[in-house]
Structure formats: structure tokens, C-alpha cells
């Protein structure tokens, strides 16, 4: 595992996220430190559903990157390195969420694309600040919702949760990650009007292009390609796991002086009140994200040191904005803490696990917030969400996924298609996009009646003749439910004939997940 310390502020750039950041810096002329911090935010949001911090808080790292005009977008730069949404099917990306209403709509859209009962997360990009003609504004309800999401607490009242449970089983609440990019004056406004929110963000003043960039372009590109593949594999494994982090003795010793740093800042009367809080929490979350990016749930001393270097960079940037006259004081506190972190030693082993209590067990099975699709109404019928089918049809432009035809009709719509549930709602299927296909009327009828079925690798097969047709048309936003396809195939199994010679069925089983992280619980 390689580590590299930046010559600018001592930030330790390490692991697969560091390799991705170097490629982003190379391709988009952004500073490697900024790209690295943004990659940590991105990755922490992706793995948040599987990562349990103490107190059942989410493992999200929130960053606010203060940019000048016309600076390249960090979110775009990361996507161009390979951190694309299609690689993280349980992570919904949503730009420019400025109100709680917009956040609710974004959450609903993500829910429609997620198999009910499956944990998912959201990553918000852009800025939460609205710039009017005469003044700036921010939604206090959005700020409140984000605060409790960061703290890991349910923000809806018990009365609303009771109502949701009457409609059907309750799913798993989304985790919300944030990668804001905004002008400095917008963040100043946010810090002044909502200090409780601003301390939940790591502040980074965007650096100019790094003059010490790696000159060997081919090596950087090759390392980033490997890193993206590693992160994708780890993410796939984590989608079926629930991770509880452990910390080595050395990491615990290094973490202790960081926990005391908040008191050091708070005791200085000249510093802005409450603006240097939660440094230990930020460090812990970053260290956990770095550990998962390296395929382990064990937080080591190296993870703590790397995480603290990034938190220290943010503290300096915050001080430059809020108290430039006290930079020497802030630098002294950070330097003393850094020295204690570096010199702390301890066992490289993890302590034995503590016996779980009934309270811990109850916490682990606590009901969450998102109602599953396909809940039944008062008349006993399964309720459908029309937006689910509209999403799928929109992604495919009304073109049949099985035969590729586009049925045009007179009228304003010009084209028409049908949404076909792979497993019917009345037979245990869920009303979400993974259980829906965009089909023409003919293929829809044949699929529902067993005339067509799908292999595991999404080839269309004629049941009567066994002829293998084309592969099902796909879209990166449309994650087709493999379990539903297998259920449909099993339903019509007695009618299925073997394929003609040279056209073997492709029905290989998907290997079990959680196999690439040997020290996962």
C-alpha cells in the first residue's frame, strides 16, 4: 500500500482513493489534495449503508469545497476517473439540492431504483445555497434534516413511522453523503447562519494545480484503473455485509490526543466559538472510509494518521476564512496534536470483542424509514407507484429491451411501450425499477405467459424452441433484479427446452459476495 505526503500541507494521500485522486489531478488540472478529499466523501457515501460507526451513526464524510469561478468540478473529475454511478448501483447522485422538498423528491427517485429491503445511500453535489438578486438564502429544514442524517438519528416523528408501518414492511433508511462545491462567500453565509451545520462539514479552500504532479502519466493511469476495479469489488462485497469496525491498540493510542483537541480549541477565547468541534468524529469517519477502501474493517494507526492529516488541512482552511489573525494559534494546536499522534505507539492487534448487550441487539434491528414498494392498501390490493414504470420507460426511450422495436402511434406521445414486472406484485414481487422491464406489447405478453425468458447474463430465449435471441438492452441506471429473473425462469421451468447446438444457455450462478474481504465479520 503506497502513501504519499503532499508538499503543500502534509496531507497523507494513500490507498486506492489516492490513486484515483492522482488521475483526477492529472486529467482535470485540479489539486491532488482536493481530489483526494472529494474521493473520500464520494466513497464514504457509497459504503455508508454497510458501515456501522459507534452509536449507529453513518460512516459519511462531508466536504464543502470552496471554489473560485470556472474551476473544474471535483464531482465531474471523479466520475471521469471511473467512479461512475453505474459502478455503485445503490448510490444515488443528486446535484443542487437546495430544499427539503427537493431532498424528499431525490430520496423517492433513489428508492424507486432500489430493491426494497436493500440499504442505499445518496450523494448530494453542487451547493445548498440559493443566490437571489438581493440576498442569499438556505432552507433551514434542509439543514436540520442533513444534521440528523449525519448524526444517524431518525428525523421523522413516531406518529409518521407508525403510519408507514401500517402500509407495509419498513425498509432501510438512506444514508446521505455530501460533496458541496460553492464560492467562499456562500460558505461564510452558511457558517454564520447555521454554525451547527457548518461544523459537520470539512472545509477545503480549493488549491491551484499541484506543481508536483506525477510526471509518469502511464503509471498514474494504470494505478487508477486498478484502484477503481478494487473499489468496485469491495463495494460489491459490502452490499451484502454489515461492517462493524475495530481499532488496533496503536490506532486507539493515536486517536486519544485527537479527542482532546476540541477542548484545546474551545479553551481559546479569541477563536470563533464552536467552529472547531467534531474533529475526532471527522477523523474517525475518514479512517473508517480509508480502511474499507483497502478491503479491511480494522482501523490501524496509519489510517488515523492519514485521516488526521486531512482534518488538519481543513482546520487550517477554516481558520484562514474565519480567524486569519489567529492562524499561529491554530497552527500551534494542530502541530502539538500532530506530534502526539505521530509519537503514540501501541499494539498492532485489535482488542477482543466485548459481549453484546440486549440494547446493542435491539439497536442493530431497529426499524428504519423507507416503506417498501408493493405495500397493500386498505382494499387489499397491491399499490403501484406509476413513477417506477415511467423511470424505466424513460431510460430506454420506450424502446423494447427484448426485441429493440420502437412502437410509434398517433398523438403527442409518438411512441408507446409497456412496463412489465418480472415478478408480479401479487406473487411477491416488488414495485421498484429493478423488477420492471420496458417491453413492446408483443414481448410483454410472451414474457408474462412464459413464451420468453431471460438467462442470468440477460440473453432472451424462446421457451418453445430454445432459440437464444439478442441480449437484453440495458442502461447504467437500470439494475435488473437477477433474483426476479430466476424466479420467472423457475416458474416456467417445465416448459423450457434445451437450446439448439452452439447456443448454450448462460445461467451461471452468481458467486456469493463478501468473499474478498478476509477479515470481515
Secondary structure, DSSP 8 states (H G I E B T S, - for coil): --EEE-TTT--EEEHHHHHHHHHHHHHH---HHHHHHHHHHHHHHHHGGGEE-GGG------EEEE--TT---HHHHHHHHT--GGG-TTEEEEE---SHHHHHHHHHHHHHTS-TT---EEEEEE-S-EE-SS-EE--HHHHHHHHHHHHT---S-HHHHHHHHHHS-B----EEEEEEEE-HHHHHHHHHH-HHHHTTSEEEE-----TT--S-HHHHHHHHHHHHHHHHHHHHHHTT--EE-EEBHHHHHHHHHHHHHHHHHHT-TTS-TTTT--HHHHHHHHHHHHHHHTT-SEE-HHHHHHHHHHHHHHHHHHHHHH-GGGHHHHHHHHHHHHHHHHH----SSB-------HHHHHHHT---S-B-TT-B-TTS-B---HHHHHHHHHHTTT--TTT---EE-SSSS-EE-EEEESS-GGGT---SGGGEEEE-HHHHHHHHTTSEEE-TT-EEEETTT--EEEE---BTTB---HHHHHHHHHHTGGG-----TT----------SS-S-TT--
